[in-house]
Amino acid sequence: MTDRLFPFGALIFDLDGTLIDSVPDVCASINRVLSAAGRRDLTVAEAKGMVGWGGRVLVEKALALTGEAGTEGEVDNALQGFLETYAAHPADHTRVFPGVLKALEKFQADGVKMGICTNKPTATTPPVLEAMGLDGFFDVVSCGDAVPHCKPDGRHILLVAEQLGESRETAAMVGDSESDISAAIDAGIRSVAVTFGYAHCPLEDLGADALIDHFDDLETALNDIAGLGVRA
């Protein structure tokens, strides 16, 4: 922020399950691929359990659940089909979580640098951000398939912090799942987890420095955890 009263110079956000509820479109896109292969559709609940590790893992899990796991070539083809159909239908059913736009507008107006650190593929992330009106908020968008080390490896978050001109001391991570918070812990930076995302374990087990139920509570949570200092 311009007056530097806010304790963090940069905020790093996960995308799916943190800023947006994207599972309905992820599910619809993978189901188009499965249908073309003569397989059954996934339920939204099944798809929700597969997100967070990137497109390839999603496809592998979907194939394994609906029949033969598939050869590497079949996984490659299914992944390409998924990326193409998802890029063509990035936000038919996706919504921005309540309070997100208001919070991002406030941080941006106050001069806080913001970045996206996601395992979502490069082919689908920009279309989704643009479709949801989020593309103008972030100075850095880092996708899991474009870096040598992706979440839950902390080097993914540290790379985004570096690209934003900040460090583990002056950046914080906002996410929803194990990969986000594990990466923040690995990177040694403070973290906030939202309670309405796609975590695959009890929220209290994530290890985040704070939990929030609504984005209206994010700034207060960040101010509160700043007093904890840098993670060991």
C-alpha positions as CSV (number, residue, x, y, z in Angstrom):
1,M,0.0,0.0,0.0
2,T,1.2,3.5,-0.6
3,D,1.3,4.4,3.0
4,R,2.9,1.1,3.9
5,L,0.5,0.6,6.9
6,F,-0.5,-2.7,5.4
7,P,2.0,-5.4,6.4
8,F,2.4,-7.2,3.1
9,G,3.8,-5.7,-0.1
10,A,2.3,-8.5,-2.2
11,L,-0.5,-11.0,-2.0
12,I,-0.3,-14.3,-3.9
13,F,-3.6,-16.0,-4.7
14,D,-4.6,-19.5,-5.8
15,L,-7.3,-19.4,-8.4
16,D,-9.7,-22.4,-8.3
17,G,-11.5,-22.8,-5.0
18,T,-10.0,-19.5,-3.7
19,L,-11.1,-16.8,-6.1
20,I,-13.6,-18.7,-8.2
21,D,-15.9,-21.7,-8.0
22,S,-14.8,-23.4,-11.2
23,V,-15.6,-27.1,-10.6
24,P,-18.9,-27.0,-12.6
25,D,-17.0,-26.0,-15.8
26,V,-14.0,-28.3,-15.1
27,C,-16.5,-31.1,-14.7
28,A,-18.4,-30.2,-17.9
29,S,-15.2,-30.1,-19.9
30,I,-13.8,-33.4,-18.7
31,N,-17.2,-35.0,-19.2
32,R,-17.1,-33.9,-22.9
33,V,-13.8,-35.8,-23.2
34,L,-15.1,-38.8,-21.4
35,S,-18.3,-38.9,-23.4
36,A,-16.3,-38.8,-26.7
37,A,-14.4,-41.8,-25.4
38,G,-17.6,-43.7,-24.6
39,R,-17.1,-43.4,-20.8
40,R,-19.6,-42.3,-18.2
41,D,-19.8,-38.7,-16.9
42,L,-18.3,-37.6,-13.6
43,T,-20.4,-36.0,-11.0
44,V,-19.5,-32.6,-9.8
45,A,-18.6,-34.0,-6.4
46,E,-16.2,-36.5,-8.1
47,A,-14.6,-33.8,-10.2
48,K,-14.2,-31.6,-7.1
49,G,-12.1,-34.3,-5.5
50,M,-9.7,-34.3,-8.5
51,V,-8.9,-30.6,-8.7
52,G,-5.8,-28.9,-7.3
53,W,-3.0,-30.8,-8.9
54,G,-3.2,-29.6,-12.5
55,G,-4.9,-30.7,-15.7
56,R,-2.8,-33.9,-16.3
57,V,-3.6,-35.3,-12.8
58,L,-7.3,-34.5,-13.3
59,V,-7.4,-36.4,-16.6
60,E,-5.5,-39.4,-15.1
61,K,-7.9,-39.5,-12.1
62,A,-10.9,-39.2,-14.4
63,L,-9.8,-42.0,-16.7
64,A,-8.9,-44.3,-13.8
65,L,-12.3,-43.7,-12.2
66,T,-14.4,-44.3,-15.3
67,G,-12.6,-47.4,-16.8
68,E,-9.1,-48.3,-17.9
69,A,-6.4,-45.9,-16.7
70,G,-5.2,-45.4,-20.2
71,T,-1.7,-45.4,-21.8
72,E,0.5,-42.3,-21.7
73,G,-0.6,-41.5,-25.2
74,E,-4.3,-41.8,-24.3
75,V,-3.7,-39.5,-21.3
76,D,-1.9,-37.0,-23.6
77,N,-4.9,-37.1,-26.0
78,A,-7.4,-36.8,-23.3
79,L,-5.5,-33.9,-21.7
80,Q,-5.3,-32.0,-25.1
81,G,-9.1,-32.5,-25.6
82,F,-9.8,-31.3,-22.1
83,L,-7.6,-28.2,-22.5
84,E,-9.3,-27.3,-25.8
85,T,-12.9,-27.7,-24.7
86,Y,-12.2,-25.9,-21.4
87,A,-10.5,-23.0,-23.2
88,A,-13.6,-22.8,-25.4
89,H,-16.0,-22.9,-22.4
90,P,-14.0,-21.2,-19.6
91,A,-16.9,-19.8,-17.6
92,D,-20.3,-21.2,-18.6
93,H,-21.0,-22.1,-15.0
94,T,-18.1,-20.6,-13.0
95,R,-18.7,-17.8,-10.5
96,V,-16.5,-15.5,-8.5
97,F,-16.8,-16.1,-4.8
98,P,-18.6,-13.4,-2.8
99,G,-16.4,-10.4,-1.7
100,V,-13.5,-11.3,-4.1
101,L,-13.9,-8.3,-6.5
102,K,-14.4,-5.9,-3.7
103,A,-11.3,-7.1,-1.9
104,L,-9.1,-7.1,-5.1
105,E,-10.3,-3.6,-6.0
106,K,-9.3,-2.4,-2.5
107,F,-5.9,-4.0,-2.5
108,Q,-5.2,-2.7,-6.0
109,A,-6.3,0.8,-5.1
110,D,-4.0,0.7,-2.1
111,G,-1.0,-0.3,-4.2
112,V,-0.6,-3.9,-3.0
113,K,1.0,-6.0,-5.8
114,M,-1.0,-9.2,-6.6
115,G,-0.2,-12.4,-8.3
116,I,-1.8,-15.8,-9.2
117,C,0.0,-19.0,-8.3
118,T,-2.0,-21.9,-9.7
119,N,-1.6,-25.4,-10.9
120,K,-4.2,-24.7,-13.5
121,P,-2.8,-25.1,-17.0
122,T,-1.5,-22.2,-19.1
123,A,-4.0,-23.0,-21.8
124,T,-7.0,-22.4,-19.6
125,T,-6.0,-19.9,-17.0
126,P,-6.0,-16.7,-19.1
127,P,-9.4,-17.4,-20.7
128,V,-11.0,-18.0,-17.3
129,L,-9.5,-14.9,-15.8
130,E,-10.7,-12.8,-18.7
131,A,-14.2,-14.3,-18.7
132,M,-14.6,-13.7,-15.0
133,G,-13.3,-10.1,-15.2
134,L,-10.2,-10.8,-13.1
135,D,-7.5,-10.4,-15.6
136,G,-6.8,-6.7,-14.7
137,F,-5.8,-7.3,-11.1
138,F,-2.6,-9.4,-11.3
139,D,0.9,-8.4,-12.3
140,V,2.0,-12.1,-12.4
141,V,0.1,-15.2,-13.4
142,S,2.1,-18.4,-12.8
143,C,0.7,-21.7,-14.0
144,G,1.8,-25.1,-12.8
145,D,2.8,-26.4,-16.3
146,A,5.0,-23.4,-17.0
147,V,7.4,-23.7,-14.0
148,P,10.0,-26.3,-13.0
149,H,8.5,-26.7,-9.5
150,C,4.8,-26.3,-8.9
151,K,2.7,-26.3,-5.7
152,P,3.0,-27.9,-3.2
153,D,6.6,-27.1,-3.8
154,G,7.3,-23.7,-2.1
155,R,9.6,-22.7,-4.9
156,H,6.5,-21.9,-7.0
157,I,5.3,-19.3,-4.5
158,L,8.7,-17.9,-4.0
159,L,9.1,-17.5,-7.8
160,V,5.9,-15.5,-7.9
161,A,7.0,-13.4,-4.9
162,E,10.3,-12.7,-6.7
163,Q,8.6,-11.7,-9.9
164,L,6.5,-9.3,-7.9
165,G,9.6,-7.8,-6.4
166,E,8.9,-9.1,-2.9
167,S,10.3,-11.8,-0.6
168,R,9.0,-14.4,1.9
169,E,9.1,-11.6,4.5
170,T,6.8,-9.3,2.6
171,A,4.4,-11.6,0.7
172,A,1.5,-13.7,1.9
173,M,-0.4,-16.6,0.2
174,V,-4.2,-16.9,0.0
175,G,-5.4,-20.4,-0.9
176,D,-8.0,-23.1,-0.2
177,S,-6.3,-26.5,-0.3
178,E,-3.4,-28.7,0.8
179,S,-1.2,-27.8,-2.2
180,D,-1.5,-24.0,-1.5
181,I,-0.9,-24.1,2.3
182,S,1.8,-26.8,2.0
183,A,3.6,-24.7,-0.5
184,A,3.3,-21.6,1.7
185,I,4.7,-23.5,4.6
186,D,7.5,-24.9,2.4
187,A,8.3,-21.3,1.2
188,G,8.3,-19.9,4.7
189,I,5.6,-17.3,4.1
190,R,2.4,-16.6,5.9
191,S,-0.9,-17.9,4.6
192,V,-4.6,-17.5,4.8
193,A,-7.0,-20.3,3.8
194,V,-10.6,-19.8,2.7
195,T,-13.1,-22.3,4.2
196,F,-15.3,-22.5,1.1
197,G,-12.9,-24.0,-1.4
198,Y,-11.7,-27.5,-2.5
199,A,-9.7,-28.8,0.5
200,H,-9.4,-32.5,0.6
201,C,-8.7,-32.7,4.4
202,P,-10.2,-31.1,7.5
203,L,-9.5,-27.3,7.3
204,E,-7.8,-27.3,10.7
205,D,-5.3,-29.7,9.4
206,L,-4.1,-27.5,6.5
207,G,-1.7,-25.6,8.7
208,A,-2.7,-22.1,7.5
209,D,-2.0,-19.1,9.8
210,A,-5.7,-18.0,9.5
211,L,-9.0,-19.3,8.2
212,I,-11.6,-17.0,6.7
213,D,-15.2,-17.7,5.8
214,H,-15.6,-14.6,3.5
215,F,-13.3,-12.3,1.6
216,D,-14.6,-9.4,3.6
217,D,-12.4,-10.8,6.4
218,L,-9.2,-11.1,4.5
219,E,-7.6,-7.8,5.2
220,T,-8.2,-8.2,9.0
221,A,-6.8,-11.7,8.9
222,L,-3.6,-10.6,7.0
223,N,-3.1,-7.8,9.5
224,D,-3.5,-10.3,12.4
225,I,-1.0,-12.8,11.1
226,A,1.6,-10.2,10.2
227,G,2.5,-10.0,13.9
228,L,3.5,-13.7,13.8
229,G,6.6,-12.9,11.8
230,V,8.2,-15.0,9.1
231,R,7.7,-18.8,9.2
232,A,10.7,-20.7,10.5
